[in-house]
């Protein structure tokens, strides 16, 4: 309503300076006709409550924009929480990966130490087995040398005895042996 009165006042103030000739309130004055048409137009707008409808439409649009902003805020908060969640998960995964790598290193070091110990034990067993084989071979060689020496000594003794032995002397040795055995047995 204030708008209508302000428009009317401005039209009346500006009209006399630029108006057509003749009285202002006559149908021959174009400014008056334009003023009447404008007032009629504003009246029709007010009658059909166009400003209220425009206000409602603007309010609806403002509510829609407000709802979209609220939804955008909600989506932003959700995105931030997801980002924070993924960052926490990434940190957890990083820590877990570091733990796995550390455990793998420790296990590799333990395996290497165990392999060293196993190799040392294996070498020690082989050395012991080699020493035993050497000792066995040495004992066998000594036994073979002794057996050979005994065989040579027996052969030499047989030859010496065969050369020095006479039948009578053989009979006397047998008789003495029988007496010695008889004396020791009783």
Secondary structure, 3 states (H helix, E strand, C coil): CHHHHHHHHHHHHHHHHHCCCCCCCCCCCHHHHHHHHHHHHHHHHHHCCHHHHHHHHHHHHHHHHHHHHHHHHHHHHHHHHHHHHHHHHHHHHHHHHHHHHHHHHHHHHHHHHHHHHHHHHHHHHHHHHHHHHHHHHHHHHHHHHHHHHHHHHHHHHHHHHHHHCCHHHHHHHHHHHHHHHHHHHC
